[in-house]
Amino acid sequence: MTVLERIQLLRDELNNHNYNYYVLDNATISDFDFDIKLKELEKLETENPQFFDANSPTQRVGGAITKNFETVAHKNRMYSLDNSYSKEDLLDWEKRVQKGLGREDLEYTCELKFDGASINLTYENGKFIKAVTRGDGFQGDNVTANVKTIRSIPLSIKKGFVSNFQMRGEIILPLAGFNKMNEERVANGEEEYRNPRNTASGSLKLQDSAEVAKRPLDCLLYQVVTEERKYKTHFEILENARKVGFKVPKTITLAKSIEEVFNFVNHWDKKRHDLPYETDGVVIKVNNLQQQEELGYTSKAPRWAIAYKFKAEQVSTVLNEITYQVGRTGAITPVANLEPVQLAGTTVKRASLHNADQIEKLDIRVNDTVFVEKGGEIIPKIIAVDFTKRPANSQPTIYATNCPECNTELIRTEGDAKHYCPNEFGCAPQITGRIQHYISRKAMDIDGLGGETVDLLRKVGLIQNYADLYDLKVEQIIPLERMAERSAQNMIAGIEKSKDIPFEKVLFALGIRFVGETVAKKLAKHFKSIDQLMSATFEELVNVDEIGDRIAQSIVDFSNNLGNIQLIERLKNYGVQLEVSAESLENQTNKLQGQIFVVSGVFHQMSRNELKKAIEDNGGKVSSSISKKTNFIVAGDNMGPSKLTKAQDLGISMISEQDFIDKIS
């Protein structure tokens, strides 16, 4: 046997033992024998570096140091899920799905919703290539070196599965491992970790992968994203993923009706506490992959899936004080300062009171005993008052009339739930908040500049708005607290690099009220430049698809403000991208202007996403459902029967993939 053959044999054996132990929970070799084989492989690879393989079992022990985690764009967006909290919510979801598909005989998968850190694993030709955190859904952090240390994740898979794909799952910390870590920390006189979810998430961002390797992290997989059409259902593709090496939980179940979904929910609502890891709900998905494509996505979530959240844990505690926070838009949020209490694995000291109406509705007062739960298991909120424990001298809460930061009198417009501080250019939290929003990852993504630094720069008088960032010099920053020459240089380099950020992200970064990421993209696509947008009338704005009165008025108000006009002029002079780039416009036309398309079926020359992008690049609009307004249906193979019938009933033109390509050529 040659050296290479011996190396390959050892790699295959060790990979198989890893799979049996970490995925199947069925050890086929002792730890001692495993270590002997691993040491032999390490020795052979050291002596024969020409046979190095990044996916060898020896590479799982870690050792790579990552000081800055590279931001990577996801090939396919990682959407969040819509949440439901009752059986009625699930029934409503099913009705929407049935209406969208035009049929009632649907099959679902039921899966437990894991409480960990979402991860996207990329495989090419059966080999693990990279791991990227969910981030904002569009891009995340490259944590490949750390994820390689998780032994339940295969670095190469058996043949017979799809070749190129993304595997999505949740990095978790099993309860037994979490408790053992805390026992060790207590023994060493260190503070305990608060909960498994945050500890798992934090582990992925440790700089030393050897430290990550010491932690008992696991990875439970729940979705395969691929353009290969080998499997017809979600359940089938996950079952086959398990066979080739992936840890797909065996709790996944097929449901032939919504009643069977309810049975799954009821079972696990009681049994979830017996699981070796944390779960906070159930995910229900339409099983048929073709039907998933037919249903498509909203701007935030897939229409073919929904999460059912188990009832949140609830505790009671005393409300000591009500304080008020000022957001970057001037919105005032009342905050309940509570007697510290343990809730869902964390110590809760504060909870949102939302607005004046909520305080009045629940009659919340200082010194009340209140019931607190985590909304969606994340943000603590007060849900009720225990009136039996209310002090005799209790006084009703009088809502703040002036800004807690600058003392400006608060305003509240008709129909708005929140109070606002109108002093937008003189109120410190608004100034800092707008700059922090401007530099954030989803906006200008400026490296080397964080929220605390922004506040420091404002306090010492170096910046008062986001345009001031571009005037900063290295020599101004070095003397500041916690600053050094390298930090200052990195900050200035990050600010300079932000001048290349595309217009749609700049538009979001400006912080115009009600203009989120999705709206910013629509406005950038429609108006092409900040000048066109700011000169648009209210009527022109509301005529843009999905732009309502509230957004339009906010843009008009922003555009008519002298301070904002001056800021925009400064940004132009600094070279910030305030119009769509020539490269972006290069492949765009108005050939399909005003036309609405529905894309349905399986295609061969272009993917569905490529077809939709081509429609939008040529001025058309993509709709997920057929209506009288639909102009064309781009029909592929296996088009849904309900859509076909509806198209014929409405007399809508159906064109093939080739017809569409000819249309835009």
Phi, psi and omega in degrees: 000131180286165179300316180299319180296320178295318178300313182295322179297315179296318178299314181297317180298312182294321176299320181293319178294320176302313181299313181298320185279311188272335181259311183272350182057042184219087184296133180243010180202149178286158178302321181298312181294324177299313181297323179298314180294321180296318179294323177297317179296317179301318181296314181295320180291324178294319181284341183229069185299341179294344181258020180301140176222120182300339181258018177291149177304335180291342183276358182280347185283352179081190182130335179289139179253125178242108182276322178232121181279120183294137175277128184235134177282137177286136177297319175236128184305142175263099183284156170272176180249145170290142181258150172228153184232006180210163177295328179296321177300319180293321178296320178296318178299316181298320179298319179295319179295314181297321178294319181296327182261346180069032180205156182249342184275079184249154178242140183237158166250143176243126181227148175289142180267113186277147181255090182208215180245122182292142182220148177240115183256128180256131177236134175233128183052039176079003182250138176292127184251310182200161177232130183230133178293163181298321182060232179263010181095329178266327179207154180214190182263138177283110182240033186304312184300321181287320182291331177303334183282349181277112193286345178278354177265117181289138178272341171211151185240161179293155180288157177114348178264182175294156187275308184243122185197168171245133177251125183250142182195194184234124173279122183235166174239104180306149186300321181298316179294320179297315181295322179295318177301318181290324177300318180294321180293319179297317179299329180269005179075021181259160179288141180290150170290146187285312181205158184298322184298308182294327180291320177296315180297316180294329180299325183293341183253012174292141184286330183258112182293338177295327176290323178297321182299335181282345184268139184281054181288151177226166179222120179254125188261145184221356181204138173249128178247116182207154176266356177283136187259043186282328184241151185260338183230158178297317180298317182297316183291326178288323177299319179287328176297321178297320182296331183264005172130354184271146180273085177264121184304138181282359178283348179299134187225145174273138177234128182272351181204167179292334176296320178292329174297314179300321179299319179296315180299313182297319181299310186280341175296327179272322189268353187299333182286350177271353183286155179280001180216167183278139173222143182240012179170194181232142174252126179251131182229146167294129189285321185289123184293325178295319178293326175300315179297321180298319182287321176070210189227153164273189179290346185237333191211157174290142177284342187268006180218153177208149177256132173259119183266129175297153181304132184292149175294145185229139177222166176243148178201178184260136176274111184275325187198150172249121176243174185230133178253147178250123179274175183294336178267002182092357180294136180262127178241119176285141183235132176272121175265115192253159166294123186308138182212146178280129181214119177051043173088001179227158176272120182258125179243340184223152176213147180284140174254003174070289185197178183297322181299319181294320178297317180291319182299316181271354183053056182275132181225156176299140182077004173290150166271122187239156175262128184240138171220166178266115177295117184064024178066016183238297187261121179296142176213151176274127183252343180192166177246139174272092186294340180291341182251012181290131179298149182297329183266019183298140179240140178302149180285128174258118185293148181303141178253342181232154180298130181291347183258315185241359176068010175292142179295133183284153176238156176216114182279155181300133179087356181259134183284334187257154169272155182227148170266119185280357185276065191293332182259001181233000182261117189307310181298328178291318179298308181297317182299319180293321179291319178298321176295318181300319185272354187295162186302316182290342182257253185275349173050056183273113178288152175080009182221114181246179183300318181295322180293320177302314181297320178296314180299324179291316184296325180273002174085012180279331178223145174232352179201173185289338177291330180297337180305324186281355176264351185295145177237151181306316184293338177283332188271323185307318183290347185289158180301138178063022180247145175226173184300316181297317179299316180297317179296318179297320180296311181296322178296319179295320178295317180296319181295332182295344178292347179264356181294133184295158187305318184299325178284325176298317181300318176295321183296332183298341175075029176295130184304133179075359179263092177274189183302310184295316180296320180300320179297317180296317181293318179297319181294322184281313188266341174071338180206160180293327179296316180296319181294313185287343177265357181289143177277167178303316182297318179296324181290315182290344177281350176284139182308126175069015175258113182266183184300317185296315179294316182300315181294323179297319179293319178298315179298316178299315185289336181267358181275123184301320180300319179291320179300317180294321178298316181297319179298319178296315180300321177300314183295331179280348179095015176291143184287103181246023171207158180295134185292157179299324180296320180293325181281345188305315184260016181256140178223177175250022184301328184251019183308129176080000182259139182252128183242147168243130180256124185215135177109190181253135185240163188240326182270328180227151173282166178301319180296321178294321178298314181296319178297320180296322178297311182292323179296337180255021172089359180273174178238139178260130176242148180271345182231150181275134176215181179298337181281345183294131178268317182219149169245121173276107189257122176257192177292152175057037177298140182303133183300325181293320179292322179298313180297315182295320179297318180293319180297324182270356179068034182274137181292133176249128180238151180278172177302316180293321177302317181295316180300318178296324184296324183260356182290000000 
